[in-house]
Each structure stands twice: as structure tokens, then as C-alpha cells.
Amino acid sequence: MRKLAIALPDFYKVDEREPSLAELTKMLADVGKVSSALEIVTYDDIASNIRRDTGINIYSLDIPEAEKIFKANIAKYADSYLVVTIANNSDKAWLFYYIYDAADSKLMYAYQAQGHLIGRSSKDYLNATKDFFKQFDSAAAKSLSKEERKKFKEQQKEVRESKREATLQIERKSKQKEDLVRKK
């Protein structure tokens, strides 16, 4: 498995501190790109590919119909896809991460995040998602043979170092812009 697509989360915003559905979907992709050794394919990319190839705009459909079209086409663009379900009907949120095989939609991996430290805020969802990607990469490495595991760990290290460097460059540019604004 090399490409992981982000599917539309099963989520309904009930608190103003929570992200919108679009913000949550983008956050999942952004965290995955920074935290995982896999190639992360965003929901927007999948939607535009489906529109290009089939002429169907899944953004204009209701959610159940959009999910059906997504599942029917996802195997063309990724090996697997991630669906996040958030149960946020109490003070603390429970996050469920499900990875499905893109070819047949069979469940490949499930992860649950809950606890007294996970509230109903964007920051809490972000931290839980970082933990998920770390755990998933670790579990994926364990399922490989010794030789494949070594290659995977090297790949993880390279990907994380390059992503870390890219993040540092962005932070430096942001700091330079802040300094320029302060000087003016």
C-alpha cells in the first residue's frame, strides 16, 4: 500500500470549537502528509479526478450518493482510503479511524482514539490524528517481512526528514514576512 486517500469524514459539528466538515477533511490530509510515510491523496484531488473522468461532481450530491460514487471510483486513484468517524455527542469525543482497501472496500485497519484529554476542538482532533498516523505506520511496518520492514523504515525516515525540512522552510519564510511587517 502506497497511496492512502482521505474520504469524507462521518462528522457533524456540534460545538463552535470544532472544525467544519471541510476543515476537518483538509486537516486529515495535511496531518497525513506531514506524519505518514504514505502518499496521501486529498478528498479534493479525488473529487476533481472523478469529475474529470466521469463528469460527476460529487460536491453537488448529497453525502450518501457522493460516498457511493467515491467508493465506486477510488481504486483508480489510491490503494486504500481513510474514513474518520467522530462521536461528539458528549463532553469528550471518540474518534474512529477506518482504513479500507480501495479495490473491494474491505476493512484493513481500525483505530480508536478516546480519553479524558480528547475534547471537542480542532486542536484535539489534530493531535489524535497525528497519533493515529504514527500508530498506523508502526502497524504497517510490523506486517512486512524483515527486509521490507527495513526498506519501509528507511522510507519513513527519508519522508519525515524531507517533510520536516519543508515545514522548517515554510516557518522561516513566515518569520521573514512577520519581520518585514514589523519593520514597516
C-alpha positions in Angstrom: 0.0 0.0 0.0 1.5 3.3 -1.1 -1.4 5.7 -1.7 -4.0 6.5 1.0 -6.9 8.7 0.1 -8.9 10.7 2.6 -12.6 10.1 2.4 -15.3 12.5 3.7 -15.4 12.0 7.5 -18.6 10.9 9.3 -18.9 14.1 11.3 -21.5 16.6 12.4 -20.3 19.8 14.0 -22.0 20.4 17.4 -19.6 22.9 19.1 -18.2 26.1 17.8 -14.6 25.0 18.7 -14.9 22.1 16.3 -13.8 22.4 12.7 -16.3 22.4 9.8 -16.5 19.2 7.7 -14.4 20.8 5.0 -11.8 22.0 7.6 -11.7 18.5 9.2 -11.2 16.8 5.8 -8.3 19.2 4.9 -6.8 18.7 8.4 -6.8 15.0 8.0 -4.9 15.2 4.7 -2.5 17.9 6.0 -1.6 15.8 9.1 -1.2 12.7 7.0 1.1 14.4 4.6 3.3 15.5 7.5 3.1 12.4 9.7 2.9 9.4 7.4 5.3 7.8 5.1 2.4 7.0 2.7 1.5 9.2 -0.2 -1.7 11.0 1.0 -4.3 11.8 -1.7 -6.8 14.6 -0.6 -10.5 14.4 -0.9 -10.4 17.4 -3.2 -8.0 15.6 -5.5 -10.2 12.5 -5.7 -13.3 14.7 -6.3 -11.6 16.6 -9.2 -10.3 13.3 -10.7 -13.8 11.8 -10.5 -15.3 14.9 -12.1 -12.6 14.8 -14.9 -13.1 11.1 -15.6 -16.8 10.7 -15.1 -18.3 14.2 -15.3 -19.9 13.7 -11.9 -19.3 16.5 -9.3 -19.5 14.7 -6.0 -19.7 18.0 -4.2 -23.1 18.7 -5.8 -24.5 15.3 -4.5 -26.0 14.5 -1.1 -23.5 12.7 1.2 -24.8 9.1 0.8 -24.7 9.5 -3.0 -21.3 11.1 -3.0 -19.9 8.3 -0.8 -21.3 5.7 -3.3 -19.6 7.4 -6.3 -16.4 7.9 -4.2 -16.2 4.1 -3.4 -17.0 3.1 -7.0 -14.1 5.2 -8.3 -11.5 5.3 -5.6 -9.5 2.2 -6.8 -8.4 4.3 -9.8 -6.6 6.8 -7.7 -5.4 5.1 -4.5 -4.7 1.7 -2.9 -6.8 2.4 0.2 -8.9 5.1 1.8 -9.4 6.5 5.3 -12.8 7.2 6.8 -12.8 9.0 10.2 -15.9 8.9 12.3 -16.3 11.3 15.2 -18.7 10.6 18.0 -19.0 14.0 19.7 -22.3 13.8 21.5 -20.7 14.1 25.0 -18.1 16.3 26.6 -15.3 14.1 25.2 -15.1 13.0 21.6 -14.4 9.5 20.4 -12.5 9.3 17.1 -12.6 6.1 15.0 -10.2 5.7 12.0 -11.0 3.1 9.5 -8.8 2.2 6.5 -10.4 0.3 3.7 -9.0 -1.4 0.7 -9.9 0.7 -2.4 -10.4 -2.3 -4.6 -13.1 -4.0 -2.6 -13.9 -1.7 0.4 -12.9 -4.3 2.9 -11.8 -3.1 6.3 -8.0 -3.3 6.6 -7.2 -1.4 9.8 -9.2 0.2 12.6 -8.0 2.6 15.3 -9.9 4.3 18.1 -8.9 7.4 20.0 -10.7 8.3 23.2 -9.8 9.6 26.6 -10.2 12.3 29.0 -7.8 14.5 27.1 -9.7 14.5 23.8 -12.2 17.3 23.8 -14.3 18.6 21.0 -11.9 21.0 19.4 -9.8 21.3 16.3 -6.6 21.0 18.3 -7.7 17.8 20.0 -8.8 16.3 16.6 -5.4 17.3 15.2 -3.4 15.7 18.0 -5.5 12.5 17.8 -4.9 12.3 14.1 -1.2 12.7 14.5 -1.2 9.8 16.9 -3.3 7.7 14.5 -0.8 8.2 11.6 2.1 7.3 13.9 0.4 4.1 15.1 -0.7 3.2 11.6 2.8 3.5 10.1 4.1 1.4 13.0 1.4 -1.3 12.5 2.0 -1.3 8.7 5.8 -1.9 9.2 5.1 -4.8 11.5 3.1 -6.6 8.8 6.1 -6.6 6.4 8.9 -9.1 6.1 12.2 -8.2 7.8 13.8 -6.9 4.6 10.6 -5.0 3.5 10.3 -3.5 7.1 13.9 -2.2 6.8 13.1 -0.5 3.5 9.9 0.9 4.8 11.6 2.3 7.9 14.2 4.0 5.7 11.5 5.4 3.5 9.7 6.7 6.6 12.8 8.3 7.8 13.5 10.0 4.5 9.9 11.1 4.1 9.8 12.6 7.6 13.1 14.3 7.2 12.1 15.9 3.9 8.7 16.9 5.3 10.4 18.3 8.4 12.7 20.4 6.2 9.8 21.7 4.1 8.0 22.7 7.3 11.0 24.5 8.6 11.4 26.4 5.3 7.7 27.4 5.5 8.2 28.6 9.1 11.3 30.6 8.1 9.5 32.3 5.2 6.6 33.1 7.6 9.0 34.5 10.2 10.7 36.6 7.5 7.4 38.0 6.4 6.5 38.8 10.0 9.8 40.6 10.5 9.2 42.7 7.3 5.7 43.6 8.5 7.1 44.7 11.9 9.8 46.9 10.2 7.2 48.7 8.2 
